[in-house]
Amino acid sequence: MSRTACAWIPRFELRARLSEQPELGGQALIIADASSTRSVVVGASDEAREQGVAVGMSMVTARALCPEALIIPPDAAFVREVSERVLRALYRFAPVVGRDGHGAFFLDLRGLERLHPDEQALAAAIARATAELCLPSLVAIADEPITAWIASRCLERSVVITIPPGEDEAFLAQLPMSALPMPDEIGRLCRVLGLEKVADLQRLPPGALCRRFGRVGEEVELRAKARAHEVYSVEIPVDPERVELPLDDPTDDYEVLLFLHKSVLDRLLKQVAARRRALAALSIELVLSDSDRSVVTHVLRPARPTLDGRAMLELVRLWLERGPLPATSDEDGSAANANAADDCYAANAMVDSIGMTAIEVAVAEARQLALFERNAVLDDDAMAAAIARLVAAFGSDSVVRPQLTSSYRPETRIQWVPCVGASAKAQGDSAAVGAGAGAGDGDVPPVLSLLAEATPVTLDLTRRWLAFGEHEQRELVQIDGPFHLEGQWWDQGFRRRYLLVRTDLGEVCLLYQEAALRFGGALGEWYLQGFLD
């Protein structure tokens, strides 16, 4: 039997703001877009509510009722970031978690009876997990998500509830009609008909509301009987991108540390760019080689989300120049090497490990991704110079490169040929894969970057949009294809239909659809195989 837990955090965005800025507590706060006279209130603190401010009220009325209130603009990126923290905290209780986008978080408990035999204890543990994030929640466990969602809103503060299996409909029957979410027009009709409890609505003939209000009425009937469809979207918490570099020999040399920081930063930016994101905040952790294994941490924030390694390295350099490492002391308690004032690292502890974490990321613009890719030009020039020196010292056969050959057998697709004089990029471009939709500027052909594993996507050619996930939908501005590919792959055949599509963010995606070799060649779902840069 399916079981679902719902942890509801009332006034989620307001509580999230207060958890990050506790100094705002005790003030009248209103969350609304103050730049527009037509904006409405989307959140209000208890102090503002005491003055009559309510969610959905116009900003003009709210200002008149509470002129001393502090207006805070909504911040969708901040809400997503805090939601990710909550999802990661709940992920240790269940393998499937999700949220509704309005402060409710769900856990699918199917098959976890042996792991969590006491549901009351589980609900209390979930409430403690959110409280540790300074986001107290009301937790309910029931068979269906809609029942748990409604039950969590009927709880008093700091209380949990578990509805016995098979009792969802009976639990809803005892609730007043106001506990059931429904449009105002259906609520007015229920009051006119004298329906006071959900049980009165359950006794209506099946389809009564559907015939009068259509799909909306059907949804209300299903909610009253605990049979509504999913009320949340499943999400997989994404851990922050992180790179660590343990040092073979601890060092406190400024030049060495700057070089090592550059290496770690380059690797981190590549990971962030692979997710089509840009770096908004960077945390640096230096583990020292002292007896306590002390850790020095520092957070760097660029002016705007970026993938520019040179700009981020400049921020790192400015931080290192301030001498952030703690000074060691000799037996007399004075700083060692105190006379070496010109070298701020002479008296500092040794760095044993460097770590960097992308604690905040944002959606990268196509321009940023293009700039990130163009940084490889300098690396290609350096590689060409290195190849030339090796060839001059050891001969033309000392350096080889892979070259694609025409063969349907994967194990014979690559042969190794000598690199003679030209840069690796110039020679590699001759084997680049590209087509019309991915053509770059000038005569440089596009390069196909394949994913490690093809990813399922949702493609709607009629409405011209592509969705990478639940919340990553793109509009299609150009579609090339389809291109059909058919042949043999070892002992099995394959038949695919390929498309090249360009999104409104400038991404050029290679998609394919598998066709069955039997049963009439039915087409399967679409997969993302790579990007053309």
CORFEN-V566154 format. One record per residue. RES is the residue in one small letter. SS is DSSP state (a for helix, b for strand, c for the rest). Layout:
res:RES ss:SS
res:RES ss:SS
//
This chain:
res:m ss:c
res:s ss:c
res:r ss:c
res:t ss:b
res:a ss:b
res:c ss:b
res:a ss:b
res:w ss:b
res:i ss:c
res:p ss:c
res:r ss:c
res:f ss:a
res:e ss:a
res:l ss:a
res:r ss:a
res:a ss:a
res:r ss:a
res:l ss:a
res:s ss:a
res:e ss:a
res:q ss:c
res:p ss:a
res:e ss:a
res:l ss:a
res:g ss:c
res:g ss:c
res:q ss:c
res:a ss:c
res:l ss:b
res:i ss:b
res:i ss:b
res:a ss:c
res:d ss:c
res:a ss:c
res:s ss:c
res:s ss:c
res:t ss:c
res:r ss:c
res:s ss:c
res:v ss:b
res:v ss:c
res:v ss:c
res:g ss:b
res:a ss:b
res:s ss:c
res:d ss:a
res:e ss:a
res:a ss:a
res:r ss:a
res:e ss:a
res:q ss:c
res:g ss:c
res:v ss:c
res:a ss:c
res:v ss:c
res:g ss:c
res:m ss:c
res:s ss:b
res:m ss:a
res:v ss:a
res:t ss:a
res:a ss:a
res:r ss:a
res:a ss:a
res:l ss:a
res:c ss:c
res:p ss:c
res:e ss:c
res:a ss:c
res:l ss:b
res:i ss:b
res:i ss:b
res:p ss:c
res:p ss:c
res:d ss:c
res:a ss:a
res:a ss:a
res:f ss:a
res:v ss:a
res:r ss:a
res:e ss:a
res:v ss:a
res:s ss:a
res:e ss:a
res:r ss:a
res:v ss:a
res:l ss:a
res:r ss:a
res:a ss:a
res:l ss:a
res:y ss:c
res:r ss:c
res:f ss:c
res:a ss:c
res:p ss:c
res:v ss:c
res:v ss:b
res:g ss:b
res:r ss:b
res:d ss:c
res:g ss:c
res:h ss:c
res:g ss:c
res:a ss:b
res:f ss:b
res:f ss:b
res:l ss:b
res:d ss:b
res:l ss:c
res:r ss:c
res:g ss:c
res:l ss:c
res:e ss:c
res:r ss:c
res:l ss:c
res:h ss:c
res:p ss:c
res:d ss:c
res:e ss:a
res:q ss:a
res:a ss:a
res:l ss:a
res:a ss:a
res:a ss:a
res:a ss:a
res:i ss:a
res:a ss:a
res:r ss:a
res:a ss:a
res:t ss:a
res:a ss:a
res:e ss:c
res:l ss:c
res:c ss:c
res:l ss:c
res:p ss:c
res:s ss:c
res:l ss:b
res:v ss:b
res:a ss:b
res:i ss:b
res:a ss:b
res:d ss:c
res:e ss:c
res:p ss:a
res:i ss:a
res:t ss:a
res:a ss:a
res:w ss:a
res:i ss:a
res:a ss:a
res:s ss:a
res:r ss:c
res:c ss:c
res:l ss:c
res:e ss:c
res:r ss:c
res:s ss:c
res:v ss:c
res:v ss:b
res:i ss:b
res:t ss:b
res:i ss:c
res:p ss:c
res:p ss:c
res:g ss:c
res:e ss:c
res:d ss:a
res:e ss:a
res:a ss:a
res:f ss:a
res:l ss:a
res:a ss:a
res:q ss:c
res:l ss:c
res:p ss:b
res:m ss:a
res:s ss:a
res:a ss:a
res:l ss:c
res:p ss:c
res:m ss:c
res:p ss:c
res:d ss:a
res:e ss:a
res:i ss:a
res:g ss:a
res:r ss:a
res:l ss:a
res:c ss:a
res:r ss:a
res:v ss:a
res:l ss:c
res:g ss:c
res:l ss:c
res:e ss:c
res:k ss:b
res:v ss:a
res:a ss:a
res:d ss:a
res:l ss:a
res:q ss:a
res:r ss:c
res:l ss:c
res:p ss:c
res:p ss:c
res:g ss:c
res:a ss:a
res:l ss:a
res:c ss:a
res:r ss:a
res:r ss:a
res:f ss:a
res:g ss:c
res:r ss:a
res:v ss:a
res:g ss:a
res:e ss:a
res:e ss:a
res:v ss:a
res:e ss:a
res:l ss:a
res:r ss:a
res:a ss:a
res:k ss:c
res:a ss:c
res:r ss:c
res:a ss:c
res:h ss:c
res:e ss:c
res:v ss:c
res:y ss:c
res:s ss:b
res:v ss:b
res:e ss:b
res:i ss:c
res:p ss:c
res:v ss:c
res:d ss:c
res:p ss:c
res:e ss:c
res:r ss:b
res:v ss:b
res:e ss:b
res:l ss:b
res:p ss:b
res:l ss:b
res:d ss:b
res:d ss:b
res:p ss:b
res:t ss:b
res:d ss:c
res:d ss:c
res:y ss:a
res:e ss:a
res:v ss:a
res:l ss:a
res:l ss:a
res:f ss:a
res:l ss:a
res:h ss:a
res:k ss:a
res:s ss:a
res:v ss:a
res:l ss:a
res:d ss:a
res:r ss:a
res:l ss:a
res:l ss:a
res:k ss:a
res:q ss:a
res:v ss:a
res:a ss:a
res:a ss:a
res:r ss:c
res:r ss:c
res:r ss:b
res:a ss:b
res:l ss:b
res:a ss:b
res:a ss:b
res:l ss:b
res:s ss:b
res:i ss:b
res:e ss:b
res:l ss:b
res:v ss:b
res:l ss:b
res:s ss:c
res:d ss:c
res:s ss:c
res:d ss:c
res:r ss:c
res:s ss:c
res:v ss:b
res:v ss:b
res:t ss:b
res:h ss:b
res:v ss:b
res:l ss:b
res:r ss:c
res:p ss:c
res:a ss:c
res:r ss:c
res:p ss:c
res:t ss:b
res:l ss:c
res:d ss:c
res:g ss:a
res:r ss:a
res:a ss:a
res:m ss:a
res:l ss:a
res:e ss:a
res:l ss:a
res:v ss:a
res:r ss:a
res:l ss:a
res:w ss:a
res:l ss:a
res:e ss:a
res:r ss:c
res:g ss:c
res:p ss:c
res:l ss:c
res:p ss:c
res:a ss:b
res:t ss:c
res:s ss:b
res:d ss:c
res:e ss:c
res:d ss:c
res:g ss:c
res:s ss:c
res:a ss:b
res:a ss:c
res:n ss:c
res:a ss:c
res:n ss:c
res:a ss:c
res:a ss:c
res:d ss:c
res:d ss:c
res:c ss:c
res:y ss:c
res:a ss:c
res:a ss:c
res:n ss:b
res:a ss:c
res:m ss:c
res:v ss:b
res:d ss:b
res:s ss:b
res:i ss:b
res:g ss:b
res:m ss:b
res:t ss:b
res:a ss:b
res:i ss:b
res:e ss:b
res:v ss:b
res:a ss:b
res:v ss:b
res:a ss:c
res:e ss:c
res:a ss:a
res:r ss:a
res:q ss:a
res:l ss:a
res:a ss:a
res:l ss:a
res:f ss:a
res:e ss:a
res:r ss:a
res:n ss:c
res:a ss:a
res:v ss:a
res:l ss:a
res:d ss:a
res:d ss:a
res:d ss:a
res:a ss:a
res:m ss:a
res:a ss:a
res:a ss:a
res:a ss:a
res:i ss:a
res:a ss:a
res:r ss:a
res:l ss:a
res:v ss:a
res:a ss:a
res:a ss:a
res:f ss:a
res:g ss:c
res:s ss:c
res:d ss:c
res:s ss:c
res:v ss:c
res:v ss:b
res:r ss:b
res:p ss:b
res:q ss:b
res:l ss:b
res:t ss:c
res:s ss:c
res:s ss:c
res:y ss:c
res:r ss:c
res:p ss:a
res:e ss:a
res:t ss:a
res:r ss:c
res:i ss:b
res:q ss:b
res:w ss:b
res:v ss:b
res:p ss:b
res:c ss:c
res:v ss:c
res:g ss:c
res:a ss:c
res:s ss:c
res:a ss:a
res:k ss:a
res:a ss:a
res:q ss:a
res:g ss:a
res:d ss:a
res:s ss:a
res:a ss:a
res:a ss:c
res:v ss:c
res:g ss:c
res:a ss:c
res:g ss:a
res:a ss:a
res:g ss:a
res:a ss:c
res:g ss:c
res:d ss:c
res:g ss:c
res:d ss:c
res:v ss:c
res:p ss:c
res:p ss:c
res:v ss:c
res:l ss:b
res:s ss:b
res:l ss:b
res:l ss:b
res:a ss:b
res:e ss:b
res:a ss:b
res:t ss:b
res:p ss:b
res:v ss:b
res:t ss:b
res:l ss:b
res:d ss:b
res:l ss:c
res:t ss:c
res:r ss:c
res:r ss:c
res:w ss:b
res:l ss:b
res:a ss:b
res:f ss:c
res:g ss:c
res:e ss:c
res:h ss:c
res:e ss:c
res:q ss:b
res:r ss:b
res:e ss:b
res:l ss:b
res:v ss:b
res:q ss:b
res:i ss:b
res:d ss:b
res:g ss:b
res:p ss:b
res:f ss:b
res:h ss:b
res:l ss:b
res:e ss:b
res:g ss:b
res:q ss:b
res:w ss:b
res:w ss:c
res:d ss:c
res:q ss:b
res:g ss:b
res:f ss:b
res:r ss:b
res:r ss:b
res:r ss:b
res:y ss:b
res:l ss:b
res:l ss:b
res:v ss:b
res:r ss:b
res:t ss:b
res:d ss:c
res:l ss:c
res:g ss:c
res:e ss:c
res:v ss:b
res:c ss:b
res:l ss:b
res:l ss:b
res:y ss:b
res:q ss:b
res:e ss:b
res:a ss:b
res:a ss:c
res:l ss:c
res:r ss:c
res:f ss:c
res:g ss:c
res:g ss:c
res:a ss:c
res:l ss:b
res:g ss:b
res:e ss:b
res:w ss:b
res:y ss:b
res:l ss:b
res:q ss:b
res:g ss:b
res:f ss:b
res:l ss:b
res:d ss:c
//
